[in-house]
């Protein structure tokens, strides 16, 4: 039985910092200090490792957002050997007050398209995953796309009109068509129509000034999820085509369970976790619970920053994927706000750190 299960709060251990390799200050982003270390030592993440994805997790109120903001601020204010453009998908509208001189955009001023004529089947597969379509609804959607003109980026409102006028091949076709219309029409009501009326993303990536997309402007959470998924797909597609001209992006995905949840993940986005790092895009995945995420997230994040976690299920998930000593496991439920355990290949063992 572990000490914390008996109500005994464990003492923080003295920590010896052993690195697996040497890094200069231009190669490492300082995120805080190693707690109880002799001599006092900064805790840092090699800037190259950001390209291999990062998980920031912990219970509500433990300091996850501040940790991510600290990484972004240090990254944009320092001079590093690798350039990253931070892009924050800000689910709750919190980052504009935490970042230093960010560019904040309203998603309604950054419209995208959910469906594209380019790689039509791939586009239908993506829409199916995001909207939860049945195979029959996928078939109807594909038929409706074939009826549209030559526009590369397809307007949802026009697609609904096409569906309204389509002849029904059978009873099941009619039922699927009407169900599909209901799902698509939700994306065209009121101002939401403008969210999905854009074309290619036009993002300024030549500077390292952080770009914040304030998703709190999208009141409907289901539509917010669709927008973020479509936005990420556009980013990934552009990166795969070399559209960022060798510039690296660091994308922060808050409330990641909405897209990468164990029970509701978007498969195409999960696959991208493994592929996109080769094209200069690193992702910071932020979530309250590691057990709520699809297993690929744990496998495909090189760096993990774990704030206080009390759930036995979450601790068990971490146990399976990281080198967590019994000492660290005992401490995790009792850490204060702003404290975390850093799991990184840069260090020989996990370190208890304070984000400063």
C-alpha positions as CSV (number, residue, x, y, z in Angstrom):
1,X,0.0,0.0,0.0
2,X,1.4,3.4,-0.9
3,X,1.9,6.1,1.8
4,X,-0.5,8.6,0.2
5,X,-3.3,6.0,0.3
6,X,-2.9,6.1,4.1
7,X,-3.1,9.9,4.3
8,X,0.7,10.3,4.8
9,X,2.0,13.1,2.6
10,X,5.5,12.0,1.3
11,X,8.4,14.4,1.5
12,X,9.9,15.7,-1.7
13,X,13.2,13.9,-2.4
14,X,16.5,15.6,-3.0
15,X,17.1,15.4,-6.7
16,X,20.3,14.9,-8.7
17,X,20.0,16.1,-12.3
18,X,21.7,13.8,-14.8
19,X,21.4,14.7,-18.5
20,X,21.6,12.3,-21.4
21,X,23.4,14.9,-23.6
22,X,24.7,18.4,-23.4
23,X,22.8,21.4,-24.7
24,X,23.6,25.1,-24.9
25,X,21.2,27.8,-23.9
26,X,20.3,28.3,-27.5
27,X,19.2,24.6,-27.7
28,X,17.0,24.4,-24.6
29,X,13.8,26.2,-23.4
30,X,13.8,26.8,-19.7
31,X,10.4,26.0,-18.2
32,X,11.2,26.3,-14.5
33,X,13.5,25.0,-11.8
34,X,14.2,21.5,-10.5
35,X,12.7,21.2,-7.0
36,X,15.1,20.4,-4.1
37,X,18.1,20.0,-6.3
38,X,21.8,20.4,-5.4
39,X,23.1,22.6,-6.9
40,X,20.0,24.7,-8.0
41,X,19.3,23.7,-11.6
42,X,17.0,25.0,-14.3
43,X,14.6,22.5,-15.9
44,X,14.5,22.8,-19.6
45,X,13.1,21.1,-22.8
46,X,15.5,20.8,-25.8
47,X,14.0,23.0,-28.5
48,X,14.4,20.2,-31.0
49,X,12.2,17.9,-28.8
50,X,9.3,20.3,-29.3
51,X,9.0,18.9,-32.8
52,X,8.4,15.4,-31.3
53,X,5.2,16.6,-29.5
54,X,4.5,17.4,-25.8
55,X,1.7,16.3,-23.4
56,X,0.8,18.7,-20.6
57,X,-1.7,17.0,-18.2
58,X,-3.1,17.3,-14.7
59,X,-6.3,18.0,-12.8
60,X,-8.2,21.2,-13.1
61,X,-6.5,24.2,-11.4
62,X,-3.0,22.6,-11.3
63,X,-1.4,25.1,-13.7
64,X,-1.4,23.5,-17.1
65,X,-2.3,26.7,-19.0
66,X,0.4,28.7,-17.2
67,X,2.9,26.0,-18.0
68,X,2.1,26.1,-21.7
69,X,2.1,30.0,-21.7
70,X,5.6,29.9,-20.0
71,X,6.9,27.6,-22.8
72,X,5.5,29.8,-25.5
73,X,6.8,33.1,-23.9
74,X,10.3,31.7,-23.5
75,X,10.2,30.3,-27.0
76,X,9.2,33.6,-28.6
77,X,11.5,35.9,-26.4
78,X,14.7,33.8,-26.6
79,X,17.1,33.2,-29.4
80,X,17.2,29.5,-30.2
81,X,18.9,27.4,-32.8
82,X,15.5,26.2,-34.1
83,X,12.7,28.7,-35.0
84,X,9.1,27.9,-34.0
85,X,5.9,29.8,-34.8
86,X,3.5,29.2,-31.9
87,X,-0.1,28.8,-32.8
88,X,-2.5,28.4,-29.9
89,X,-6.0,26.9,-30.3
90,X,-7.4,28.7,-27.2
91,X,-10.5,26.7,-26.2
92,X,-11.5,29.0,-23.3
93,X,-10.0,32.4,-24.3
94,X,-7.4,32.4,-21.6
95,X,-4.1,32.9,-23.4
96,X,-4.3,36.5,-24.6
97,X,-3.7,37.7,-21.0
98,X,-0.9,35.2,-20.3
99,X,1.2,35.6,-23.4
100,X,3.5,38.5,-24.2
101,X,2.3,40.5,-27.2
102,X,0.3,37.8,-29.0
103,X,-1.7,38.3,-32.1
104,X,-5.3,37.3,-31.2
105,X,-7.7,36.3,-34.0
106,X,-11.4,35.7,-33.9
107,X,-12.2,32.4,-35.7
108,X,-15.0,34.2,-37.6
109,X,-12.3,36.3,-39.2
110,X,-10.4,33.1,-40.1
111,X,-12.9,31.0,-41.9
112,X,-12.1,27.5,-43.3
113,X,-13.7,24.9,-45.4
114,X,-14.9,21.5,-44.1
115,X,-15.0,19.8,-47.5
116,X,-12.6,20.1,-50.4
117,X,-12.7,19.0,-54.0
118,X,-9.1,18.0,-53.7
119,X,-8.9,14.3,-52.6
120,X,-12.7,14.1,-52.4
121,X,-12.8,10.6,-50.7
122,X,-10.3,11.7,-48.1
123,X,-12.5,14.8,-47.5
124,X,-15.6,12.7,-47.1
125,X,-13.8,10.4,-44.7
126,X,-12.7,13.3,-42.5
127,X,-16.2,14.9,-42.5
128,X,-17.6,11.5,-41.5
129,X,-15.3,11.2,-38.5
130,X,-16.0,14.8,-37.3
131,X,-19.7,14.7,-37.8
132,X,-20.3,11.1,-36.9
133,X,-21.8,10.0,-40.2
134,X,-23.0,6.5,-40.9
135,X,-21.8,4.6,-44.0
136,X,-25.1,5.4,-45.8
137,X,-24.7,9.1,-45.0
138,X,-21.1,9.0,-46.3
139,X,-22.5,7.6,-49.6
140,X,-25.1,10.3,-49.8
141,X,-22.5,13.0,-49.1
142,X,-20.2,11.7,-51.8
143,X,-23.2,11.7,-54.3
144,X,-24.0,15.3,-53.4
145,X,-20.4,16.3,-53.9
146,X,-20.5,14.8,-57.4
147,X,-23.4,17.1,-58.2
148,X,-21.6,20.3,-57.3
149,X,-19.6,22.4,-59.8
150,X,-15.9,22.7,-60.1
151,X,-15.3,24.8,-56.9
152,X,-12.3,23.4,-55.1
153,X,-13.5,24.5,-51.6
154,X,-17.1,23.5,-51.1
155,X,-19.7,25.7,-49.4
156,X,-21.8,23.9,-46.8
157,X,-24.9,25.9,-47.5
158,X,-24.7,25.1,-51.2
159,X,-24.3,21.4,-50.3
160,X,-27.5,21.5,-48.2
161,X,-29.4,23.0,-51.2
162,X,-28.1,20.1,-53.4
163,X,-29.2,17.6,-50.8
164,X,-32.7,19.2,-50.6
165,X,-33.1,18.7,-54.4
166,X,-31.7,15.2,-54.7
167,X,-33.9,12.4,-55.9
168,X,-34.2,9.5,-53.5
169,X,-33.0,6.2,-54.8
170,X,-34.7,4.3,-52.0
171,X,-36.2,4.6,-48.5
172,X,-32.9,4.2,-46.8
173,X,-31.4,6.9,-49.1
174,X,-34.1,9.3,-48.2
175,X,-33.6,8.7,-44.4
176,X,-29.9,9.1,-44.7
177,X,-30.2,12.2,-46.9
178,X,-32.5,13.9,-44.3
179,X,-30.3,12.9,-41.4
180,X,-27.2,14.3,-43.2
181,X,-29.0,17.5,-44.0
182,X,-29.8,18.0,-40.3
183,X,-26.2,17.6,-39.3
184,X,-24.9,19.9,-42.0
185,X,-27.6,22.6,-41.5
186,X,-26.4,23.1,-37.9
187,X,-23.2,24.4,-39.4
188,X,-25.1,27.0,-41.5
189,X,-27.3,28.6,-38.9
190,X,-26.7,32.2,-38.1
191,X,-23.1,33.4,-38.0
192,X,-21.8,29.8,-38.0
193,X,-22.2,29.8,-41.8
194,X,-19.3,32.1,-42.1
195,X,-17.0,29.8,-40.1
196,X,-17.0,27.2,-42.9
197,X,-17.0,29.5,-46.0
198,X,-13.3,30.0,-46.3
199,X,-10.6,28.5,-48.6
200,X,-6.9,28.0,-48.0
201,X,-5.5,29.1,-44.7
202,X,-3.4,32.3,-45.0
203,X,-1.2,32.3,-41.9
204,X,1.7,34.6,-41.3
205,X,4.6,32.3,-40.1
206,X,7.6,34.5,-40.9
207,X,7.8,35.8,-37.3
208,X,7.7,33.9,-34.0
209,X,5.0,36.2,-32.6
210,X,2.4,33.8,-31.0
211,X,-0.9,33.5,-32.9
212,X,-3.9,32.8,-30.7
213,X,-7.2,31.6,-32.1
214,X,-9.8,32.6,-29.5
215,X,-12.2,29.6,-29.8
216,X,-14.4,30.9,-27.0
217,X,-16.1,33.1,-29.6
218,X,-17.7,29.9,-30.9
219,X,-20.5,29.4,-28.4
220,X,-21.7,26.0,-29.6
221,X,-19.2,23.4,-28.3
222,X,-20.0,20.9,-31.0
223,X,-19.4,23.4,-33.8
224,X,-16.2,24.5,-31.9
225,X,-15.0,20.9,-32.1
226,X,-15.8,20.7,-35.9
227,X,-14.0,24.0,-36.5
228,X,-10.8,23.0,-34.6
229,X,-10.7,19.6,-36.4
230,X,-11.1,21.2,-39.8
231,X,-8.5,23.9,-38.9
232,X,-5.9,21.3,-37.9
233,X,-6.6,19.3,-41.0
234,X,-5.9,22.4,-43.1
235,X,-2.7,23.0,-41.2
236,X,-1.5,19.4,-41.6
237,X,-2.4,19.3,-45.3
238,X,-0.5,22.5,-45.9
239,X,2.5,21.2,-44.0
240,X,2.5,18.0,-46.0
241,X,2.7,20.0,-49.2
242,X,5.6,22.1,-47.9
243,X,3.3,25.1,-47.6
244,X,5.1,26.7,-44.7
245,X,8.5,27.0,-46.5
246,X,10.5,25.0,-43.9
247,X,9.2,27.2,-41.1
248,X,8.3,25.1,-38.0
249,X,5.0,25.4,-36.2
250,X,4.2,24.7,-32.5
251,X,0.5,24.1,-32.2
252,X,-1.2,24.1,-28.8
253,X,-4.3,22.0,-28.7
254,X,-6.3,22.7,-25.5
255,X,-9.0,20.4,-24.2
256,X,-7.6,17.7,-26.4
257,X,-10.1,15.1,-25.3
258,X,-12.6,16.7,-27.7
259,X,-10.5,15.6,-30.7
260,X,-8.2,12.9,-29.3
261,X,-10.5,11.4,-26.7
262,X,-10.4,7.6,-26.2
263,X,-14.1,7.3,-27.3
264,X,-14.5,10.2,-29.7
265,X,-11.2,10.7,-31.5
266,X,-10.8,11.9,-35.1
267,X,-8.8,9.1,-36.7
268,X,-7.1,11.3,-39.3
269,X,-5.8,13.6,-36.6
270,X,-4.5,10.7,-34.6
271,X,-2.6,9.4,-37.7
272,X,-1.1,12.9,-38.2
273,X,0.5,12.8,-34.7
274,X,2.9,10.2,-36.1
275,X,3.4,11.8,-39.5
276,X,3.4,15.6,-39.0
277,X,6.7,15.8,-37.0
278,X,8.6,15.0,-40.2
279,X,7.2,18.2,-41.7
280,X,8.2,20.6,-39.0
281,X,5.0,20.7,-36.9
282,X,5.1,20.0,-33.2
283,X,2.0,19.7,-31.1
284,X,1.4,20.5,-27.4
285,X,-1.5,18.4,-26.3
286,X,-3.3,19.7,-23.1
287,X,-5.7,17.6,-21.2
288,X,-6.9,17.0,-17.6
289,X,-6.8,13.3,-17.8
290,X,-4.3,11.0,-19.6
291,X,-6.7,8.1,-19.4
292,X,-9.3,10.1,-21.3
293,X,-7.0,10.3,-24.4
294,X,-6.5,7.7,-27.1
295,X,-3.4,5.6,-26.5
296,X,-1.6,7.1,-29.5
297,X,-1.2,10.4,-27.6
298,X,0.9,8.8,-24.9
299,X,3.0,6.9,-27.5
300,X,3.6,9.9,-29.7
301,X,4.6,12.6,-27.2
302,X,8.3,12.7,-26.5
303,X,8.0,15.1,-23.6
304,X,5.4,14.8,-20.8
305,X,4.7,17.5,-18.2
306,X,2.5,16.0,-15.5
307,X,0.8,18.2,-12.9
308,X,-0.9,16.8,-9.9
309,X,-3.1,13.8,-10.6
310,X,-5.1,11.9,-8.0
311,X,-7.0,9.4,-10.2
312,X,-5.8,5.9,-9.8
313,X,-6.8,5.2,-13.4
314,X,-4.7,8.1,-14.7
315,X,-1.7,7.0,-12.5
316,X,-2.0,3.5,-13.9
317,X,-2.0,4.9,-17.5
318,X,1.1,6.9,-16.8
319,X,2.8,3.9,-15.2
320,X,2.5,2.0,-18.4
321,X,4.2,4.5,-20.7
322,X,6.8,6.4,-18.6
323,X,9.6,5.5,-16.2
324,X,7.7,6.5,-13.1
325,X,9.5,5.6,-9.8
326,X,7.4,4.7,-6.8
327,X,8.7,7.9,-5.2
328,X,7.3,10.1,-8.0
329,X,4.1,8.1,-8.0
330,X,3.6,8.8,-4.3
331,X,4.2,12.6,-4.8
332,X,1.9,13.2,-7.8
333,X,-1.4,13.4,-5.9
334,X,0.0,16.0,-3.4
335,X,1.9,18.4,-5.7
336,X,1.0,22.1,-5.4
337,X,-0.3,24.3,-8.2
338,X,2.6,25.1,-10.5
339,X,4.6,21.9,-9.7
340,X,4.9,19.1,-12.2
341,X,6.9,16.0,-13.0
342,X,8.9,16.4,-16.2
343,X,9.4,13.2,-18.3
344,X,12.0,13.9,-21.0
345,X,14.6,11.9,-22.9
346,X,16.9,14.8,-22.0
347,X,17.1,13.6,-18.4
348,X,18.0,10.1,-17.2
349,X,15.1,10.0,-14.8
350,X,11.8,12.1,-14.3
351,X,12.2,15.3,-12.3
352,X,9.9,17.2,-10.0
353,X,10.0,20.8,-11.2
354,X,8.4,24.2,-10.4
355,X,7.2,26.2,-13.3
356,X,8.6,29.7,-13.0
